[in-house]
């Protein structure tokens, strides 16, 4: 199973920072290759700056559904509001942070 780092509070990758019913993804950070539920978890545990994924890298599998553990490419994630395998709804509010994760 893919390891998810950070201050996780349940098995569906919710963390102390974001833990609504729809906060069920983890993001693989380009800078370190580790999955974290959010940028704040990354900041809490890493000693390097976040490096966003470039648009030419959107075919990378970098989004993990916390419900079924299916990995999504960044493009797949950007084109949907739910998991492509289990149909669980993703938090649309995450779009407010896309500039942190994706270039």
N, C-alpha and C positions, 0 to 999 in steps of 0.2 A: 504494500500500500504506500502511496505517496505521502511523505512526511510533510506536515504543515507546521511551521514555526510560529511563535508569537504567544500572546496572552489569550489562548483559546479557552473558551468556557464550555464548549460542547463538541460532540462528535461531528457536527455539520459545519465546522470551521467558524462559528460565531466567536467573536472576541470581546474583550472588556470594553473596547471602543465602539464597536458596531455589533448589535445583537438583536435586531428585529427579526421577525419571522422570515424575511426575505434576504437577510444577510448571510448567504450560504455559499459564497465563492471564496476561493483563495487565489491569489495572483502570484505567478512565478515572476520574481524580480529579475530583470535583465542583468543588473549589476552583480548579483551573487548566485543566481540560479536557484534560489530557495523560494518556496511558496510561503506567503504570509497572508492573513486575512485582510490586512489593510496597511497603508503606508505608516500609520502610527506604530503598529506592531514592529514593522521593519526598523523604524527610527529608534524604538526602545531597545532593540537587540543587536543592531549592526553598528559598526563604527565607520561606515562609508556612506556617501551620498547616493541617493536613488538615481539611476540612469534609466530614463524612459525608453521603451521599445520604439524603434524607428518604424515609420510607415512601411518600409520595404521588408520588415520582419513580421508583419501581421499574420503570416502563415505559421508562426511558431505556436506550439501548444503551450499556452501560458495561463489559462483560466481553468480552475478545477471546481467542479460542482461538489459542494460539501455533502449533498444528499446521496448521490449515486457514485461519486468519484470519477465521473467522465471528464476527461480533459478536452477543452475546446481551444481552437485557434483564436487568436485575437480577433480576426475577421469574423469568425462565427459568433463570438461574443458580442461584437459591435452590431451585428445584424439581427439580434434577437433579444427578447426580454425574459427568456426562460431556457432551461437546460434542454438540449437537443435529444437527450436520452430519456430522462425521467419526467420532463415537462415542469419541473419545479420552477417557480417564478423567482427571478433575480431582482434585487433591489434597484429600481430605476434611479434612485438618488446617487448611486455610484457614479453616474455620468458627471456629477459635479467634480469628481476627482480624476477624471480621465487624463487631464493635462499632467498629472503627476506620474502616471503609469505609461502613457502612450504619447509619442511625439507626433 
